[in-house]
Amino acid sequence: MTVPMLDVSRQNAPLRSEINEAIAEVCDSAAFVHGPACKAFESAVAEYCQVPHALGCASGTDALLLALMALEVGPGDEVILPSFTFFATAGSVWRMGAKPVFADIDPVTFNLDPEDVARRITPATKAIMPVHLFGQAADMTALGELADRHGLFVIEDAAQAIGAEHRGRQVGGIGHVGCFSFYPTKNLGGFGDGGMVTTHDPALAERMTILRDHGQSPRYIHHVVGTNSRLDAIQAAVLNVKLKRLDAYAAARGEHAEYYNERFSEPRTAAAVTAPSVVGPELGGQSTSVWNQYTVRVKAGRREALQQRLSAAGVGCAIYYPKPLHMQQCFEGLGYRAGDLPHTEQAAAEVLSLPVFPELSELERETVVSEVTAFAAGVGTPMPAQRAA
């Protein structure tokens, strides 16, 4: 059977009437920018993320830019961030005229390695930008301690991880600013682009409010140069409908991930356990995941072979991300070479994400398991058990 990597229509279809009604309210009010739907959504996200301030913007990328602008990151500054992430993380730093400094990842969680971050702090470092990759919260305790010790800002790239927690605290509410994306493929996805910044700091919130609206306050009075980055009310209306179901979506993703973990960890041979060719994901000790992606490692250069097998069987899969940012042509001037970030480079060569969207059926996920385990068995290697959180 055909198993898509993602099918957003399955999530949206049952909500069609409620979404249409919410959009109609916006149309009737004609409040398309900063209207009631936007304010309601900002309040709901603030409550959900356990922060006093949440401000809608045009995209997750703009959320990062607004955070950097508000913290006055610019030329001469360095921001430490992972190379194993979506381009916007580093691209936003570059656009501000600052220098992205790439640190290696923890090979278990795929998130920033605090020890490598510590080695890369210089007098020019102004911020650390951890990414809660694939939906799992980064080690915000260790990163926060580093930031406090050196007087650095922490900007959370939580684009993939709304609802994830570290030590019981919601991502986006741990650092100085949290940045979210509501792109349709995210755990909380709209009908187009959309983003949000969150903070505990009222002064930062006020500054980002001004910056997202051309830097004006009051209207037509500009004390700073801002940008045009506002979450439109139609997107907010859609997201208001879906936010009420976000925990249920995350629970479904978690159920699929647990199913995969259990099935992939079933032992077959002693040799297979000691030399796995396909390795399932693991969680850090004090962090949770909302499973934006379920990402395995395919060892011994066999990833393309597994991709081909899954494709032939009609099973969707994807590689996030095949080329680390420090190896991208646009960042050649930063002086990185192959081998500088070994865990990052190994992950980029091995990772493969499998379907884990909430509406995945039991038959579909069993099909995924059957194909992956058959592949692993073909090379004599099953997947090892997941390490306990």
Legacy VTK file of the C-alpha trace (Angstrom):
# vtk DataFile Version 3.0
C-alpha trace
ASCII
DATASET POLYDATA
POINTS 389 float
0.000 0.000 0.000
1.028 3.627 -0.430
2.098 5.411 2.761
2.708 9.170 2.383
5.479 10.876 4.313
2.902 13.475 5.330
-0.749 14.127 4.504
-1.991 17.450 5.887
-5.359 17.021 4.158
-6.273 14.219 6.579
-5.914 16.620 9.476
-7.688 19.519 7.825
-10.632 17.677 6.269
-12.499 16.874 9.535
-12.114 20.512 10.589
-13.386 22.009 7.332
-16.673 23.351 8.706
-15.117 24.822 11.843
-12.261 26.367 9.872
-14.622 27.797 7.276
-16.701 29.372 10.028
-13.602 30.892 11.628
-12.424 32.301 8.301
-15.893 33.673 7.585
-15.801 35.584 10.874
-12.585 37.239 9.777
-14.052 38.076 6.380
-17.188 39.540 7.953
-15.163 41.656 10.375
-12.690 42.773 7.669
-10.071 42.825 10.462
-7.391 41.109 8.415
-4.337 42.476 10.251
-3.941 42.599 14.057
-7.610 41.696 14.377
-9.456 39.729 17.088
-8.404 36.369 15.624
-4.747 37.352 15.922
-5.111 38.593 19.474
-6.986 35.441 20.491
-4.303 33.244 18.974
-1.467 35.182 20.606
-3.161 34.875 23.997
-3.766 31.157 23.516
-0.157 30.474 22.510
1.158 32.522 25.430
-0.915 30.421 27.812
0.084 27.188 26.104
3.801 28.013 26.182
3.635 29.365 29.750
4.868 32.842 28.823
3.292 36.286 29.330
4.040 37.522 25.803
3.426 35.915 22.392
3.486 37.958 19.197
2.419 36.718 15.770
4.586 37.365 12.716
4.742 36.338 9.074
6.896 33.201 9.327
9.271 31.186 11.467
12.179 32.824 9.664
10.828 36.257 10.529
10.469 35.145 14.132
14.226 34.497 14.233
14.944 37.825 12.562
12.721 39.734 14.979
14.457 38.101 17.932
17.888 39.028 16.575
16.763 42.573 15.766
15.271 43.067 19.216
18.472 41.848 20.872
20.499 44.146 18.600
22.609 41.359 17.125
24.587 42.718 14.191
27.989 43.239 12.577
30.860 42.146 14.797
28.671 39.759 16.785
28.807 35.975 16.733
25.891 33.607 17.296
26.574 29.947 18.073
24.131 27.539 16.461
23.971 24.062 14.949
24.982 23.298 11.385
22.522 20.404 11.363
19.295 22.353 10.964
17.098 24.113 8.416
18.803 26.988 6.596
16.755 29.750 8.249
18.567 29.311 11.563
21.908 30.428 10.152
20.444 32.518 7.350
18.740 34.871 9.791
22.025 35.495 11.617
23.812 36.163 8.330
21.130 38.599 7.212
21.702 40.645 10.357
25.361 41.025 9.415
26.456 38.820 12.309
28.623 35.712 12.062
27.053 32.270 12.464
29.406 30.025 14.439
28.582 26.392 13.851
28.851 23.947 16.740
28.594 20.175 16.628
25.630 18.139 17.796
25.066 15.473 20.406
24.965 12.332 18.218
22.176 10.875 20.348
19.643 13.717 20.252
20.809 15.620 17.121
20.671 18.816 19.209
23.465 21.253 20.082
26.278 19.741 22.147
26.790 22.133 25.099
30.434 21.088 25.467
31.204 22.010 21.873
29.292 25.267 22.277
31.476 26.116 25.286
34.624 25.620 23.204
33.409 28.103 20.594
32.528 31.042 22.861
34.675 34.108 22.205
34.532 37.759 23.306
32.453 38.394 20.157
29.798 35.841 21.040
26.473 37.529 21.737
23.939 34.697 21.627
23.383 30.964 21.488
20.634 29.721 19.197
19.663 26.134 20.061
17.307 24.303 17.705
14.840 21.822 19.191
15.357 19.554 16.207
12.785 17.031 15.015
10.544 18.037 17.941
12.890 17.158 20.822
13.845 19.838 23.338
17.547 20.660 23.484
19.542 20.580 26.730
18.420 24.009 27.847
19.822 23.548 31.340
23.426 23.198 30.176
23.048 25.827 27.457
21.359 28.232 29.848
24.161 27.841 32.386
26.701 28.610 29.663
24.757 31.678 28.619
24.459 32.935 32.188
28.167 32.406 32.818
29.180 34.413 29.756
26.370 36.966 29.661
24.842 35.663 26.423
21.327 35.737 25.024
19.514 32.480 24.245
17.207 32.428 21.226
15.232 29.202 20.925
14.508 27.974 17.415
11.404 25.994 18.339
9.977 25.867 14.818
9.598 22.079 14.965
8.841 21.648 18.626
5.814 23.506 19.989
4.682 21.547 23.049
8.033 19.876 23.793
9.451 20.290 27.282
12.768 20.365 29.084
12.557 19.692 32.817
8.837 20.411 32.705
9.192 23.775 30.972
7.747 24.419 27.546
10.187 25.238 24.757
9.911 28.836 23.685
9.611 29.896 27.301
13.068 28.940 28.552
15.450 31.279 26.719
15.212 35.017 26.219
13.091 34.610 23.064
11.325 31.620 21.544
10.657 31.383 17.807
7.916 29.255 16.235
6.795 28.373 12.727
3.275 27.475 11.625
4.215 26.282 8.152
1.654 23.657 7.037
3.962 20.693 7.740
4.653 21.684 11.342
2.902 20.060 14.311
0.696 23.141 14.443
0.360 24.010 10.780
-1.685 26.723 9.104
-2.758 27.232 5.518
0.455 29.034 4.578
3.307 30.817 6.314
3.050 32.075 9.866
5.239 32.508 12.924
5.381 33.596 16.552
7.875 35.015 19.027
7.517 34.407 22.768
9.258 35.950 25.757
9.036 36.600 29.484
10.616 40.042 29.086
8.060 42.866 28.665
10.671 45.234 27.214
11.661 42.677 24.569
8.001 42.040 23.797
7.362 45.735 23.280
10.416 46.074 21.070
9.431 43.118 18.880
5.871 44.466 18.652
7.263 47.695 17.229
9.831 46.013 14.982
7.298 43.724 13.303
5.272 46.780 12.201
7.877 48.932 10.437
9.273 50.182 13.730
6.392 52.559 14.280
4.986 53.574 17.665
2.632 55.327 17.595
1.462 55.049 13.999
3.678 56.931 11.539
6.239 57.709 14.242
9.427 55.668 13.721
12.158 55.538 16.354
13.738 52.403 14.865
13.803 50.775 11.439
11.637 47.692 11.583
10.117 45.334 9.060
6.704 44.257 7.815
6.062 40.917 9.488
2.526 40.391 10.708
0.537 37.203 11.087
-2.582 37.670 8.997
-5.917 37.074 10.673
-7.028 34.284 8.335
-3.991 32.218 9.334
-4.673 33.014 12.981
-8.280 31.868 12.569
-7.156 28.518 11.168
-4.532 28.092 13.867
-7.018 28.923 16.629
-9.103 25.962 15.496
-6.131 23.603 15.395
-4.379 24.744 18.594
-7.172 23.189 20.671
-6.205 19.826 19.186
-2.420 20.224 19.351
-1.936 17.981 22.389
-4.019 15.249 20.740
-1.902 15.535 17.591
1.274 15.274 19.650
-0.084 12.265 21.526
-0.819 10.500 18.236
2.687 11.217 16.977
4.064 9.908 20.251
2.006 6.735 19.933
3.387 6.120 16.445
6.933 6.754 17.657
6.491 4.362 20.578
5.105 1.728 18.208
8.102 2.103 15.918
10.491 1.953 18.871
8.937 -1.243 20.173
8.781 -2.963 16.814
12.226 -1.892 15.704
13.792 -3.057 18.970
12.553 -6.646 18.700
15.711 -8.793 18.783
16.398 -11.278 16.019
20.028 -12.346 16.221
22.891 -11.650 18.594
25.015 -10.352 15.735
22.252 -7.956 14.734
22.079 -6.440 18.215
25.828 -5.791 18.350
26.119 -4.407 14.803
22.893 -2.580 13.897
22.629 -1.077 10.424
19.453 0.927 11.151
19.325 2.729 14.489
16.188 4.249 15.983
16.010 7.694 17.647
16.748 8.294 21.303
15.665 10.917 23.811
17.835 13.045 26.060
17.558 12.471 29.762
15.308 15.394 30.752
13.687 16.412 27.470
10.528 15.337 25.707
9.755 15.213 22.002
6.616 16.031 20.055
7.982 13.986 17.124
7.830 16.473 14.297
10.023 13.869 12.615
10.802 10.236 13.441
14.400 9.993 12.298
16.536 6.862 12.112
20.192 6.422 11.229
21.080 4.089 8.366
24.649 2.906 8.760
27.359 1.637 6.427
26.345 3.774 3.475
23.048 1.932 3.103
20.676 4.904 3.326
20.096 5.205 -0.408
19.349 1.488 -0.593
16.683 1.827 2.104
15.274 4.902 0.365
14.984 2.954 -2.858
13.284 0.039 -1.128
10.759 2.292 0.591
10.086 4.203 -2.622
9.499 0.984 -4.535
7.035 -0.094 -1.834
5.198 3.255 -1.945
6.394 4.301 1.504
7.323 7.967 1.917
10.535 9.068 3.619
12.737 12.166 3.630
16.246 13.315 4.514
16.503 16.237 6.954
19.213 17.457 6.231
21.533 16.018 3.559
24.192 18.760 3.568
25.220 20.535 6.780
25.121 24.316 6.732
28.849 24.687 7.400
29.456 22.868 4.095
27.074 25.044 2.060
28.604 27.219 -0.659
27.137 30.444 0.730
29.091 29.975 3.973
32.424 29.021 2.405
33.952 32.277 3.588
33.597 31.186 7.216
36.459 28.726 6.702
34.918 25.419 7.710
36.265 22.196 6.215
35.020 18.647 5.983
35.673 16.929 9.297
35.312 20.060 11.438
31.940 18.906 12.839
32.184 15.115 12.746
28.904 14.253 14.485
27.014 16.697 12.288
28.568 15.336 9.111
27.907 11.737 10.112
24.279 12.508 10.896
23.811 14.238 7.534
25.101 11.099 5.820
22.921 8.677 7.793
19.571 10.190 8.793
16.264 9.189 7.247
12.857 10.293 8.510
9.831 8.015 8.383
6.092 8.843 8.381
4.835 9.858 11.827
1.990 12.316 11.132
-0.936 12.028 13.577
-3.461 10.513 11.158
-1.189 7.626 10.129
-3.207 4.404 10.228
-2.198 1.194 11.974
-1.925 -0.578 8.642
0.262 2.194 7.242
2.673 2.197 10.127
2.837 -1.607 10.039
3.764 -1.308 6.374
6.581 1.071 7.321
7.812 -1.336 9.985
7.646 -4.337 7.650
9.702 -2.626 4.961
12.336 -1.239 7.328
12.759 -4.452 9.291
12.906 -6.499 6.095
15.664 -4.229 4.857
17.523 -4.522 8.161
17.115 -8.280 8.190
18.435 -8.424 4.655
21.758 -7.095 5.858
21.535 -9.060 9.087
20.874 -6.121 11.374
17.720 -5.092 13.259
17.243 -1.815 15.064
18.362 -1.536 18.702
16.055 -0.641 21.549
15.533 3.017 22.350
17.385 4.303 25.366
15.076 5.292 28.195
14.403 8.987 28.608
LINES 1 390
389 0 1 2 3 4 5 6 7 8 9 10 11 12 13 14 15 16 17 18 19 20 21 22 23 24 25 26 27 28 29 30 31 32 33 34 35 36 37 38 39 40 41 42 43 44 45 46 47 48 49 50 51 52 53 54 55 56 57 58 59 60 61 62 63 64 65 66 67 68 69 70 71 72 73 74 75 76 77 78 79 80 81 82 83 84 85 86 87 88 89 90 91 92 93 94 95 96 97 98 99 100 101 102 103 104 105 106 107 108 109 110 111 112 113 114 115 116 117 118 119 120 121 122 123 124 125 126 127 128 129 130 131 132 133 134 135 136 137 138 139 140 141 142 143 144 145 146 147 148 149 150 151 152 153 154 155 156 157 158 159 160 161 162 163 164 165 166 167 168 169 170 171 172 173 174 175 176 177 178 179 180 181 182 183 184 185 186 187 188 189 190 191 192 193 194 195 196 197 198 199 200 201 202 203 204 205 206 207 208 209 210 211 212 213 214 215 216 217 218 219 220 221 222 223 224 225 226 227 228 229 230 231 232 233 234 235 236 237 238 239 240 241 242 243 244 245 246 247 248 249 250 251 252 253 254 255 256 257 258 259 260 261 262 263 264 265 266 267 268 269 270 271 272 273 274 275 276 277 278 279 280 281 282 283 284 285 286 287 288 289 290 291 292 293 294 295 296 297 298 299 300 301 302 303 304 305 306 307 308 309 310 311 312 313 314 315 316 317 318 319 320 321 322 323 324 325 326 327 328 329 330 331 332 333 334 335 336 337 338 339 340 341 342 343 344 345 346 347 348 349 350 351 352 353 354 355 356 357 358 359 360 361 362 363 364 365 366 367 368 369 370 371 372 373 374 375 376 377 378 379 380 381 382 383 384 385 386 387 388
